[in-house]
Amino acid sequence: VQLQACGGGLVQPGGYLRLSCAASGFRLNYHNIAWFRQAPGKEREWVSCLSESDGTTDYEDSVRDRFTISIDSAKNTAYLQMNSLKPEDTAVYLCYTRVVINAVEYDYWGQGTEVTVSS
């Protein structure tokens, strides 16, 4: 079971990026998915989540209306579309899911992809 995140990079303020989180070893669309980020010197913070049960999404207030979480079941990949990027969005972004196997919960994190918003 593995999550592989990619898509980060250097972008100017106002620009956009799309992060990907590819799953292997399990079906990603059977589980809730979340993105977190950790800026230098700061705590890890939740950014967005998508519910596997009904597809509802939620966002941290500072990214609401700018970021969109989605999933492509055929590709077994989750995405985070990030528009109108701001310098304060600079962070390492990580995807996360929790898998329950035989009533035991397992937390899985992608390795992180770095986003830098700077002119």
Buried (B, 14 or more C-beta within 10 A) or exposed (E): EEBBBBBBEEBEEEBEBEBBBBBEEBEBBEBBBBBBBBBEEEEBEEBBBBEBEEEEBEBBEEBEEBBBBBBEEEEBBBBBBBBEBBEEBBBBBBBBBEBEEEEEEEEBBBEBBEBBBEE
